[in-house]
Amino acid sequence: MLTNDVKIAYFSMEIGIDSEIPTYSGGLGILAGDTIRSAADLKVPMAAITLVHRKGYFFQRFDASGRQREEPAHWIIDDFMTDTGVRAKVLLEGREVCIRAWKYEVVGASGFVIPVYFLDTDLPENSSWDRTVTHFLYGGDSHYRLCQEVILGIGGVRILRTLGHNNLRRFHMNEGHASLLTLELLQERLNQEGRTEIGPDDMEAVRKQCVFTTHTPVPAGHDQFSLDLVNQVLGNRETCNISDPICHEGRLNMTFLALTFSHYINGVAKKHGEISRHMFTSYDVDSITNGVRPESWVSESFAKLFDLHIPGWRQDNFSLRYALSIPDEEIWLAHQRSKRLLIDYANREVNAGFDKDILTIGFARRAAPYKRADLVFEDVERLKKIAREGGKFQIVFAGKAHPQDQDGKGLIQRIFQIRNTLGDEIPIAYLPNYDMELGQLMTAGVDVWLNTPLPPMEASGTSGMKAALNGVPSLSVMDGWWIEGCIEGVTGWAIRTDGHTQQEPGDRQKDADSLYIKLEHAILPLYYANRSRFIEIMRHAIALNGSFFNTQRMVQQYVLKAYFP
């Protein structure tokens, strides 16, 4: 294995690194895992920091009505990672809290290793409450969340220093959850020079070290804490006296803290970069569009196909452009093998009654209202008419609602109710416990990937990128990455093409109308009556979107723009 002289510290509240390590809730964590894997492939000198989340991000079950039940997602830490033996301490409300670092090694294609450190406070020397701080991902109240962010940001820097990573040049905050690390870097400067007063040079020195990626225009995605709570948890740290640049509207806003102390800031798609510049008008926000790691998400049948026709695609993701030369029948056969796996799974797990010869539409997202999983059911009678006259189709759903999101839970129940109403006319399945493994199965196994967020709320989205790698075209609202990836009738189809970016009254119906028109007049006729044309679109999804929307390209852009400009 090659030596990693770590120069970049990558901080993320969640990292999806293995399907059996449930330390992620969705896209942010999956992106972090893909980023780290591609960085290892490219030999980027990186180490990653996250929390261990001993209870995981819950195991999801449904009752007959679709009511979500959450259970702890138990996993055995030392089956997957090793205790480094390293400890660090932070103060929470004046108490010393000890932190342990577990290490998981991500090995790149050439043997280059990136260590991922999972921080854990479940130690006998801590109080019973402090031991739970690293148990639940996005759990508890504001107090619990702030304590977690102290462990991640401040504790993460201290763990890295204790491990001997003293030559770090960049600290990359993947969302604002880790932005307290900037205060720790300031404190380090003060301690080194025996000072208590912070000057402009100190702030600029920290700024040169930090990189910030913002992922969401949704207000709930930007953590904010009252100053009373901040003072209670952090105490009288010298660096808390710089309230003017780090507080926003009288609260500690973790996003503004990260913005203030970063020399490079980016959104995760071109459109999201524009939106972020409007949201944060005092800051220079660039954009680097997200990607996914092909080797992690391509199905076995397509991996074999690429090995045959595009040797070296794992090392050079851009070479997937040559998918344009793969014969129709081979693409279709590879897809049918992936589809069979999904159909068998859905029939076995939830008695879906799916047919492998019927057009299968997939939708899998976190079950949040703005993602509008139920938009396809806006006019159920019209949908049934399309199925009768245009051709049969079936729809498979998956996704977890946050335990405290009652609207998200209600959305799942609505889909269950509609499923029962539609019966055999339009078979519907909602698969429980959406995770990395099921995500790979679905994005490879459906025929069309559906995406219907409320514009402009989708910062990027990556599931459609995974689908594209497997020759699955998207039918999507023009938001996030799809604005860049959609070539109408070539890589997939757009829901509305009138350039709308802000929703107005009546737009939901317009979105649904456009969805129905594309399904009835474009997708179903191609699938059932012009298969070669449908396969041509599959081929272009791989060659145009799969070759570009990947983390190999994305990490290279971070290296050039943010890490070593």
N, C-alpha and C positions, 0 to 999 in steps of 0.2 A: 504494500500500500504506500501511496505517496504522502509525503509530509505536508501538512496544512499549516503554514505560518499565518495564523488568522489575522486578517486586517479588517474584516467587516463583521459587525454583530447585528444579526437580524432578529428583531423582537416582534412576537405576535402572541396575542392572548390565546389563540387556538392554532394548532397545527395538525392537519390531517396527514399523517405520515404512514399509517398502516391501518387497514380496515378493522383490525382486531384491537387497535388502540383508540378508544372512543373519546378522544380529546379535541373534538371539533364538532361544530354544529351545522356547518354549511360551507358556502362558497369561499368565505374569508380563510378558513382553515385549510380547505382543499387547495386553494391558490398557494398558500404558504408552503404546503408540502410539495407541490409541483415545483415551486420556485427553488426550494432547497435541493431537490433531486436534480434539476437542470443545472443549478450552480455547481453541484458535485460533478456532473458530466463535463462541465466547462472548466473545471479546476479553479473556480473562484474561491479565494481564501476567506471562507466564511465560517462563522459559528452561529447557531440559532438558540434563542431563549424563549421558553414558554412556561406555562404552569402544568402540573401533572394531572389535575382534574381526576382524582381517584374515583369519584362516583360517575365519571363519564358524562356525556350529554344525553342522558336517559334512554331507556329502552321503551319503545312505543308499542302499545297494544290498543286495539279498538274493541268496543262492545258491538252488539248487533246494530245499534243505531249510528255508529261511527263516532261515538264519544271517545276521545283520546284518553288513555291511561298512561301515566309515566311511572317507570320503575328504574331504580339505579342500574346503570350499565356496568356491572362488575367486571373487572379485569385484574390480572395478576401482574403487577409492575415488573417484578424481577424476572418474569418470563421473557421480557422484551428489552430491558435495559439494565444497566449496572449502576450501582451507587458509587459515585466518584470518591466518596469519603470526605469531600469538601463541604464545609459549612460556612455560612455568613450570617450576619445578624442585621436586623432593621428594628427601628422603634415604631411601634403602633400604640398610640395613646400613652406613650411613656414607658411601655413594656418592651423589653427585649424579646424579639421573636427570632428563633433560629430557623434557618433555611437549609435544606439539603438539596444537592444537585444530582439528579439521575442523568445518565448519558445514554443516548441512542445514536448509533453511527449510521449515517447515510453514505453508502459507497457508490461512487460514480462509475461510469462505463470503463474508465481506465484504472480504477482502484483508488481514486482520490476520495478522501474521507472528510465529510463535514459532520462535526459533532452537534447534536441537538441536546440542549440541557433542559430538563424538565424540573422545575422548582417545586419543592414539597415542604410544607410546614408541619406535617403529621409526624412530630417527633416528641418523645416523652418529656423533654425539657420544656416544652411549650404548654400553655394552659389548654384546657379542653376546647375552648372556643377557637383559640389561635390555631389549633391543629386542624380545624375544618376549613381554614381560609382557602386552601388550594384543592378543596374537594369538588366543588360544583362550578362548571362552566356557566357564566352568566346567571348565577344563582343569587338568591338573597336580595337584600335591599341596597340602598345607596351606600350605606356604611360598609356592608360586606364587599361591594364592588370596589369602593375606594381602597379598602385594605388589600384586596387582590392586586390592584394596580400599583400599590406601594411595593408589594412583593415582586411583581413583574419588572417594574421600571427601576426602582432604587435597588431592590435585592438582586435583580439581574446583573446590574453593573458590578455590584460587590462580588457576586459569585464569579463573574468573568475575571475580575482582578485576582481573586483568591486562586483561581485555576491557572494563573500566570499569563493570561491574555492581556499584556500590557502595551502591545504595539498596535492597538486598534486605531484605525483611521476613520472609520465610518460607523455610525449607529443608525440603523434603518428601522424606523417605526412603521410597522404594518398596521395602520390605523392608530388612533389616539390613545388606546388603552395603555401603551407603554411610555407615554410622554413624560412621566415623572423622572425618567432617566436623565432628562435634560437638567433637572434640579440637582441630581447627584453629580453630574459632570461639573456643574458650577461649584458645588460644594468641594469637589476634589481640588479645583483650582485654589479655592480659598484656603483649604487645609495645607496644601503644598507650600503656600506663601505666607501662612500664618496671618491671614487677613480676615476681616469680618464684613468689609464693605465691598459690594459688587460694583464694578465699573463697566463702561461700554466695551472695553477690551475683553473682559471676561465673557460677556454675552456673545461677542463676535467670535471668540475662540470656540465656544460651544457650538455656535451656528455652523461653523465650518466643518464640524464633525458629524452633523446630523442630517438625515434624509427622512422625509415623511411622505407616505402614500395614504391619501384619503380615499375611502372606498364608497362613500354613500352620500347622496343628497337628502336622505331621510333624517329628519331632526333627531329621532330616537337613536340614531347611530352615532351621535356625538355626545359622549358622556359629559355631564356637568354636575358639579357638587357645590353645595352652599359653603361659604367661607367659614361658617361656624363648624361645620363638619370637618373641613380641611384642617382647621386649627386644632380640633379635637384629636384627629388621627395623626397628623404630622407634627404637631407641637410647634415650638418656636425655632424651627430651623432658620438659619440666617437667610437661606435662599427663598423662604416664604415671604420675605419682606419686599420682594420685587413684585408687588401685587399688580401694578399698573400694566405691565406688558403681558402678564399671564392670566389675568382675569378679564371676563367679558360679561358685561351687564351685571356686575356684582357677584359673579359666580366663577369658580375655577372651571374653565372650559378646556377639556383635555385636547380638543382639536386646535384651539387657538394657542395653547401652550406649545404644541408640536409645530404649528405654523411659525410662531415667533422665533423658535430656536432651530430652524432648519434652513440650510443653504440651498437645498433642492427639494421642491414639492411637486408632486404629480397626482393627477387623477388617473383613472384606470381605463379610459377610452377617450377618444377625441372629444365627443360630445360631453362627457363627464368633466373633462378639463375645462371646457367652456362654461359649464354650469358652476363649477367650483370657482372660477375666476369672478363670476357674478356674485357668488355667495361670500367670497373672501376678497373683496376688492382691493385691499391693501397689500396683497401678496402676489408674487409672481408664480403662477401655477402652470406647470407643463402637463403633458399627458404621455403616458406609456400604456398602450392598450394591453390588457391582460392576455394571457394565453394558458394553455394546458400542456402537460408533458405527454407527447404522443405515446411513448413506450408504456406509460402507465394506464392509458385509456383505450388504446386500440384493442379490439377483440382478438382472440387467438386466431380465428379464421382470416381476419384481415392482416394480422402480423405475418402470417405465413405467405399471404398473397404479396405483401410488400417485400418480404425477404426474397421472393422469386423474381419480381419485376423491378424492384428499386433497392438493390443491396446497398447498405450504407445509410438507409433512411433514419436509423436510430442516431447515428453520429451527425447527420446533416438533415435536419427536419425539412429544410427548404427543398430538398430533392423530392419531396412528396408531390411537387409540381408534375413529376413524370407519371403520376397516376393517370394522366390523360391518355396514355398509351395502353392501359390495361384493358383487355377485351371485355365486352359486355357480359358474356356468360360467366366469366370468372368473378367479376364484381357481384353479380346476382347470386351466384352460388355461395360466396363468402358471406353475403348478407343473410341469405336464407338460413345458414348454419347459426349465425348469431341470433336471428329471429326465433328459431326453434328453441333455443335455450331460454329465451324470455317467455315465450308462450307456455312452455312446459312448466316454468317456475310459477307463473301467474295461475295456471290451472291447478297446480299442486298446492300452492299456498293459500289461495283464497277462492278456489273453485270458480274461476272466472268464466269458464266456458268459451275461451278464446279459440279462434280458428287461424291456423298459420297462413291460410290463403287470403285472408281479409286484411285490407289496409289497416295498419295499427298506428295510432297517434299516441305520442308520449308527452306527459307533462309531469315534471318532478322539480319542485322548488320548496323552500321553506314556506309553510302554510301561513302566509301573511296576506291581509286583505288587499294591499296594493299590488300584489302579484296576480290577482284576479284569476285564480284557477277555475272559477265558475263562469268566466266570460263566454266560453263555448256553449253554455246552456242558457244564454240570454233569451233565446226563442226556441224552446224545446220542440214545439210543433214544426217549425221550419227545419230544425235539425233532423227530425224524423222523416220529413218529406224528402230531404236530400238523400238520406240513407235508402229510402224506398226507390227513388227515381234515378239517383246518380250513381249509386253503388254502396255496398255495405262497408262500414268501418267500425272499429272498436277503439276504446280509449283507455289507456292505463295511466294512473296517477300514483304519485308518492310524495311524501313530504311531511315533516314534523312541524307542529305549531309550538311556539315557546310555551312552557307551562303556565305562564301568566297572561298569555294572549288569548282572551276569551273569543275575540272576533275571529282569530285564526282557527281556533277549535270549531267555532260555528261554521266556518267555511268547509271544513272537512265533513261535518255532519250533513251539510246541504248536498254535497256530492254523493254521499251515501243515500240520501233520500231520492235524489234524481236517478241514481243507479237502480233503485228498487222500482221506480216509476217506469223507466225505459225497458227493463227486463231484457228480452232477447232482441228487441228492435235495434238497440245500439248497446252492445255489451260494454260494461264499465267495470274496471277493477281499481281499487285503491290499495296499494301494497304497503304493508306496515314496515316500520323501522328502516326508513331510507338511510343508507350509509354508502360508503365508497364502493363496496362490492355491488350493491343493488344499482347504484348510479351507473357503474360500468355496464352492467347487464342491460339496463334500460336504454342508455344512449346508443348502444350498439344494436339493440334488438328491435326497436320500433322502425316504422317506415318514414314517419315525419315527426319532427320535434316541434312542439307547440310552445310558444312563449308570449304571454299577454300582459306584461306589467303595465301599470299606469304611468305613461310618460310624464315627466322625465325622471322617474324614480329609479330606473334600472341603471346603476352606475356603469356596469359592464355586462355581467352575466358570463358564465363560462360553460354551462351544460350544453348549450348549442354548439360550442367549439368541439366538445368531446364527441357529440353526435356527428359533426362534419367529418372528423377523422375516420369515422366508421361508415362514411358514405351516406349518412342520413341528413337530408336537407331540412332546413327550418322553415316554419310558418310563424312569423314573429312580428310583433309591433316594432316599428322603427324607433328603437331606443337602445342605449348601451352599445355593445360591440356590433350589433346587427346593422346599424347605420353604415358601418365600414364594410361589413361582410356580405351584405345583400346585393346581389345582381339579379334582378327580377327574372324568374324563369330560367336562371342559369345556376345559381347556388341555392336557390330556394325561393320563397315568396314573402312579400311584405303585407302586413295587415295595415291598410291605408298608406297611401303614397302622396298625401297632400302636404307633406312637410310639417304637420302639426307637432308641436313639442309640449304644449301646455293643454291640459284637459279643461274643457268647458262643458256646461250642461248639454246633455244629449250626445256627447262624444262616446259614451259607453255603447250606445246603440249603433253609432256609426262604426265603431271598431268591430262589433259583432257582425254587422252587415257585411263588412269587408272580409271578415274571416269566412263567413258562409259562402260568399261569392268565390273566393279563392278555392275553397274546398270543393264546391260544386262544379265550377267551370274550368279549373286548372288542374287540381291535384287528382281528383277521382278519375277524370277522363284519361289522364296520362297513365295512372297506375294500372287501370284495367284495359285500356284500349290502345295505348301507345307505350308499351313497356320499354322499348329501346330509348325513347326520349326521356322517360323517367330515369333510366340508368345513366343517361348522359348528365342529368342534373346531379345524380349521386357522385359521378366521377368528378364533376367540377367542384362539388362540396369538398372533396378531398384535396384536389389539386390547387384550388385557389384559397380556400379557407384553412384547411388543415396545414398547409405548408407555411402559412403566415401566423395564424392565431395560436402560437405555441410558446411555451416558456423558454425555449432555447433562444428564440428571437428576443423575447421580453427581457431575459436576464442580460443578454448582450447589450441591450439599450440601457439598462441600469448601470452596467459597467462603464459604458461610454459617457452617459449623461450625469450620473449621480455618484458612483463610487470612485472612479478614477478619471474625471474629466480632463 
